[in-house]
Amino acid sequence: MNRRDLLKQSAALSITTAIPFSGLHAVQTPNAPMSDMAKLNPPAEGTIPVAFVLSDGAVVIDFCGPWEVFQDVHIPDRKDHMPFHLYTVAETTSPIEASGGMKVLPSYTFETAPAPKVIVIPAQRKPSEAMLAWIRKSAKAADITMSVCTGAFVLARTGLLAGKSATTHHSAYRQLAMEYPDINVKRGARFVENGNLATAGGLSSGIDLALRVVERYFGTQVAKDTAYQMEYQGQGWTNPNSNEEYEQVRVSTDAHPVCPVCEMDVDVATAPKAVYKGKTYYFCSTDHKQLFDATPEKYIEAAKN
C-alpha cells in the first residue's frame, strides 16, 4: 500500500465531524532552546525500550527512519554504549506486509511486549481496538509517544491528542482537522511536541523527530554525532518549523487544480470529477470524490481557511 492509499483510508475513518475553522494553523515561531521540561531522563544503567507499533500497510520509512536513528546512537562513556533497545509489536506475531511489499515479523504481541519508554507509530491502515488500547495503556508510563506522517490519525484515535497541537503529512492537514476538531493542526511543522507526546510531518520527518528525542535524552552533541554517523545532512531536527514549504493552503485554480480533500495535484484528463452548484471539482481518487460528495460544503468552506 502506498502513502496516498493510506491517506485515503485515514480520511475515511470518521470524517463526519464539523470543520474546526480555528483549528488549522500555520506555525509561527521556532522553538526556544531546550528547557528542563523538554529533557528526558535516561536510566543510569540499562537500555531504553523503544516499541514500533505496526500493522499491515505500515510505511517503511516512517518506522525504519527512526529505527536507524535510535540504533545508531553510541555513547562511549556510558556502560550501555548503545542505549536504545528496539522491538516491533503488533496484534499477532504473523508477518506484516509493509509498504512496497516488505514483510516484517513482529517481535511481540500486545500481550507479550515489554513496557516501552518510547513508542513509535508510523502511518498504517486503520488501527484495531487492541492496538489503540495498548497505546493508551503504554503511553501512561512512556517517556515519549511519537507518530510519524499519518500515524497521527492512529494517535488521534486513542484520544491522547485531544486539546493538543499536532502535525501530519502535508496532504492530510485538512483531513486531520476535519476529523478531529479538538486538535490544533499545525501546517509547516517538521514536528510538534506536547510533553510526552510528539507528532512528525510526512515520511522523512520521522528521522528528525527521532533525532530530537535523542537530543532530549542525551543532549545536542549526541544527536549531532548520531546524524554524522548516519551521513544525514538534514537540519530539520534542530528546527521544528522547517517544513514551511507546506505551510500555505494550496488553492485550486483552473490552470492548476488540486483535490479539495487533500490538496494534491490532479490531472483533469483522468481525474474523477463532481459538479456542485455549477462548479467542477477534480479529485485524486474516487475515495476522495465520495468523501466530497457526502459533505461538499464542508470541503468548500475548509478550502477558504
C-alpha positions as CSV (number, residue, x, y, z in Angstrom):
1,M,0.0,0.0,0.0
2,N,1.4,3.4,-0.9
3,R,1.1,6.7,1.1
4,R,-1.7,8.1,-1.0
5,D,-3.9,5.0,-0.2
6,L,-3.1,5.3,3.5
7,L,-4.2,8.9,3.4
8,K,-7.5,7.9,1.8
9,Q,-8.1,5.3,4.5
10,S,-7.2,7.7,7.3
11,A,-9.7,10.2,6.0
12,A,-12.4,7.6,5.7
13,L,-12.2,6.5,9.4
14,S,-14.8,9.0,10.7
15,I,-15.0,12.1,8.6
16,T,-18.4,13.2,9.9
17,T,-17.5,15.9,12.3
18,A,-17.7,19.6,11.6
19,I,-14.7,21.5,10.4
20,P,-12.9,23.4,13.1
21,F,-12.1,26.6,11.2
22,S,-9.9,27.9,14.0
23,G,-8.2,24.5,14.4
24,L,-5.8,24.6,11.4
25,H,-2.9,26.9,12.0
26,A,0.4,27.8,10.5
27,V,3.5,27.5,12.7
28,Q,4.5,31.0,13.7
29,T,7.8,30.9,15.7
30,P,10.7,28.4,16.2
31,N,11.2,26.6,19.4
32,A,13.2,28.2,22.1
33,P,16.4,26.4,23.4
34,M,15.5,23.1,25.1
35,S,14.1,23.7,28.6
36,D,14.4,21.5,31.5
37,M,10.8,20.3,31.0
38,A,11.7,19.2,27.5
39,K,14.6,17.0,28.7
40,L,14.1,13.3,29.1
41,N,15.9,11.3,31.8
42,P,17.6,8.2,30.6
43,P,18.2,5.4,33.2
44,A,21.6,5.4,34.9
45,E,22.0,1.8,33.7
46,G,20.3,-0.4,31.2
47,T,18.7,0.4,27.9
48,I,15.7,2.5,26.9
49,P,13.0,0.2,25.3
50,V,11.6,1.6,22.0
51,A,8.4,-0.1,20.6
52,F,7.5,0.3,17.0
53,V,3.7,-0.3,16.7
54,L,2.9,-2.0,13.4
55,S,0.0,-3.3,11.3
56,D,-0.4,-4.1,7.6
57,G,0.4,-1.2,5.4
58,A,2.9,0.4,7.7
59,V,5.0,2.8,5.7
60,V,8.6,1.7,5.7
61,I,10.4,5.0,6.0
62,D,8.1,6.0,8.9
63,F,9.4,3.3,11.1
64,C,12.8,2.4,9.5
65,G,13.9,6.0,9.6
66,P,13.5,6.4,13.4
67,W,14.7,2.8,13.9
68,E,18.0,3.7,12.2
69,V,18.4,6.8,14.3
70,F,17.9,5.0,17.6
71,Q,20.1,2.1,16.7
72,D,22.9,4.4,15.6
73,V,23.2,6.2,18.9
74,H,26.5,5.3,20.5
75,I,27.8,6.8,23.8
76,P,31.4,5.6,24.5
77,D,31.5,6.7,28.2
78,R,28.2,5.0,29.1
79,K,28.1,1.4,30.3
80,D,25.4,0.6,27.8
81,H,27.1,2.1,24.7
82,M,24.1,1.6,22.6
83,P,21.3,2.9,24.9
84,F,18.2,2.0,22.9
85,H,16.6,-1.4,22.8
86,L,14.4,-1.7,19.7
87,Y,11.5,-4.0,19.0
88,T,8.3,-4.3,17.0
89,V,4.9,-5.0,18.4
90,A,1.7,-6.0,16.7
91,E,-1.6,-7.7,17.3
92,T,0.0,-11.1,16.4
93,T,3.5,-12.3,15.5
94,S,2.3,-13.2,12.0
95,P,4.2,-11.4,9.2
96,I,3.1,-7.9,8.4
97,E,3.2,-6.6,4.9
98,A,4.5,-3.1,5.0
99,S,4.5,-0.6,2.1
100,G,6.1,-1.8,-1.1
101,G,5.6,-5.4,-0.1
102,M,8.2,-5.6,2.7
103,K,7.5,-8.4,5.1
104,V,8.1,-7.7,8.8
105,L,8.0,-10.4,11.6
106,P,6.8,-8.6,14.8
107,S,8.9,-9.2,17.9
108,Y,6.0,-9.2,20.3
109,T,2.2,-9.1,20.6
110,F,0.4,-6.5,22.6
111,E,0.1,-9.1,25.4
112,T,3.8,-10.0,25.5
113,A,5.6,-6.8,24.7
114,P,7.9,-5.2,27.3
115,A,6.8,-1.9,28.6
116,P,8.2,0.8,26.3
117,K,9.7,4.1,27.2
118,V,9.5,5.3,23.6
119,I,6.6,4.4,21.3
120,V,6.8,5.0,17.5
121,I,3.6,5.0,15.5
122,P,4.0,5.1,11.7
123,A,1.4,5.6,9.0
124,Q,-0.5,2.3,8.5
125,R,-4.0,1.0,7.9
126,K,-7.0,1.5,10.2
127,P,-5.8,0.5,13.7
128,S,-7.5,-2.2,15.7
129,E,-9.1,-1.6,19.0
130,A,-6.4,-3.8,20.6
131,M,-3.7,-1.5,19.2
132,L,-5.5,1.6,20.4
133,A,-5.9,0.1,23.9
134,W,-2.2,-0.9,24.0
135,I,-1.1,2.6,23.0
136,R,-3.3,4.3,25.6
137,K,-2.1,2.0,28.4
138,S,1.6,2.0,27.4
139,A,1.7,5.8,26.9
140,K,0.9,6.4,30.5
141,A,4.3,5.2,31.6
142,A,6.3,6.1,28.4
143,D,8.7,9.0,28.2
144,I,7.5,9.8,24.7
145,T,4.9,8.6,22.3
146,M,5.5,9.8,18.8
147,S,3.7,9.4,15.5
148,V,5.1,9.8,12.0
149,C,3.2,11.0,8.9
150,T,-0.5,9.9,9.0
151,G,0.4,7.8,12.1
152,A,-1.1,11.0,13.7
153,F,-4.5,9.6,12.8
154,V,-3.8,6.5,14.9
155,L,-2.6,8.6,17.8
156,A,-5.6,10.8,17.5
157,R,-7.9,7.8,17.6
158,T,-6.6,7.0,21.1
159,G,-7.9,10.3,22.3
160,L,-4.4,11.3,23.6
161,L,-4.1,14.3,21.3
162,A,-7.4,15.8,22.3
163,G,-6.9,19.5,23.1
164,K,-3.3,19.4,21.9
165,S,-1.3,20.6,18.8
166,A,-0.2,18.1,16.2
167,T,1.0,17.8,12.6
168,T,0.9,15.1,9.9
169,H,1.7,14.7,6.2
170,H,1.0,17.9,4.4
171,S,-1.7,16.3,2.2
172,A,-3.6,15.3,5.3
173,Y,-3.7,18.6,7.3
174,R,-7.3,19.3,6.2
175,Q,-8.4,15.7,6.9
176,L,-6.9,15.6,10.4
177,A,-8.5,19.0,11.3
178,M,-11.9,17.9,9.9
179,E,-11.9,14.5,11.6
180,Y,-10.6,15.7,15.0
181,P,-11.8,19.3,15.7
182,D,-10.3,19.2,19.1
183,I,-6.7,19.0,17.7
184,N,-4.9,22.2,16.7
185,V,-3.4,21.1,13.4
186,K,-0.1,22.9,12.6
187,R,0.8,23.4,9.0
188,G,4.5,23.8,8.1
189,A,5.7,21.9,11.2
190,R,8.5,19.4,10.9
191,F,7.4,18.1,14.2
192,V,5.2,19.2,17.2
193,E,5.9,18.4,20.8
194,N,3.5,18.2,23.7
195,G,5.3,17.0,26.7
196,N,5.3,13.2,26.4
197,L,3.6,13.3,23.0
198,A,5.0,14.3,19.7
199,T,3.9,14.2,16.1
200,A,6.1,14.4,12.9
201,G,5.2,15.5,9.5
202,G,5.5,13.2,6.5
203,L,7.8,10.3,5.9
204,S,11.4,11.7,6.4
205,S,10.2,14.0,9.2
206,G,10.3,10.9,11.5
207,I,14.1,10.9,11.2
208,D,14.2,14.4,12.5
209,L,11.8,13.8,15.4
210,A,13.8,10.7,16.4
211,L,17.0,12.8,16.4
212,R,15.1,15.3,18.6
213,V,14.2,12.6,21.0
214,V,17.9,11.5,21.2
215,E,18.7,15.2,21.9
216,R,16.1,15.3,24.7
217,Y,17.6,12.2,26.3
218,F,21.4,12.7,25.8
219,G,21.9,16.3,24.6
220,T,22.7,18.1,21.4
221,Q,26.2,16.7,20.8
222,V,25.0,13.1,20.9
223,A,22.2,13.9,18.4
224,K,24.8,15.6,16.1
225,D,27.1,12.6,16.4
226,T,24.3,10.3,15.5
227,A,23.4,12.3,12.4
228,Y,27.0,12.4,11.4
229,Q,27.3,8.6,11.8
230,M,24.2,8.3,9.5
231,E,25.7,10.8,7.0
232,Y,22.4,12.6,7.5
233,Q,22.7,16.2,6.4
234,G,19.2,17.4,7.3
235,Q,18.8,20.0,9.9
236,G,15.1,19.7,10.5
237,W,15.6,18.1,13.9
238,T,17.1,21.5,15.1
239,N,14.1,23.5,13.9
240,P,10.5,22.1,14.3
241,N,9.2,24.8,12.0
242,S,11.4,23.8,9.0
243,N,8.5,22.4,6.9
244,E,7.4,25.9,5.9
245,E,7.3,24.8,2.3
246,Y,4.0,23.2,3.2
247,E,2.6,26.0,5.4
248,Q,0.3,27.7,2.9
249,V,-3.1,26.3,1.9
250,R,-3.0,25.2,-1.8
251,V,-5.7,26.9,-3.7
252,S,-7.3,25.2,-6.7
253,T,-7.4,27.1,-9.9
254,D,-8.5,26.3,-13.5
255,A,-4.8,26.3,-14.5
256,H,-3.6,24.3,-11.5
257,P,-6.4,22.2,-10.0
258,V,-5.9,20.4,-6.7
259,C,-8.0,17.9,-4.9
260,P,-10.4,19.7,-2.5
261,V,-9.9,16.9,0.1
262,C,-6.2,16.6,0.3
263,E,-4.8,19.5,-1.8
264,M,-2.8,17.1,-4.0
265,D,-2.3,17.8,-7.7
266,V,-4.8,16.3,-10.1
267,D,-4.8,15.6,-13.9
268,V,-8.1,16.9,-15.2
269,A,-7.9,14.5,-18.2
270,T,-8.1,11.4,-16.0
271,A,-9.3,12.6,-12.5
272,P,-12.7,11.7,-11.1
273,K,-14.8,14.9,-11.0
274,A,-18.0,16.2,-9.5
275,V,-20.1,19.3,-10.3
276,Y,-21.5,21.2,-7.3
277,K,-23.5,24.4,-7.7
278,G,-22.3,24.8,-11.2
279,K,-18.6,24.4,-10.4
280,T,-16.5,21.4,-11.3
281,Y,-14.2,19.8,-8.8
282,Y,-11.5,17.2,-9.6
283,F,-10.2,14.6,-7.2
284,C,-7.0,12.5,-6.8
285,S,-9.1,9.3,-6.3
286,T,-12.6,8.0,-6.3
287,D,-12.4,7.7,-2.5
288,H,-11.9,11.4,-2.1
289,K,-14.7,12.1,-4.5
290,Q,-17.0,10.0,-2.4
291,L,-15.9,12.0,0.7
292,F,-16.6,15.3,-1.0
293,D,-19.9,14.1,-2.4
294,A,-21.1,13.2,1.1
295,T,-20.5,16.7,2.5
296,P,-19.3,19.1,-0.2
297,E,-20.0,22.3,1.8
298,K,-17.5,21.2,4.4
299,Y,-14.7,20.9,2.0
300,I,-15.6,24.1,0.2
301,E,-15.5,26.0,3.4
302,A,-12.4,24.3,4.6
303,A,-10.6,25.4,1.4
304,K,-11.2,29.0,2.3
305,N,-9.3,28.8,5.6
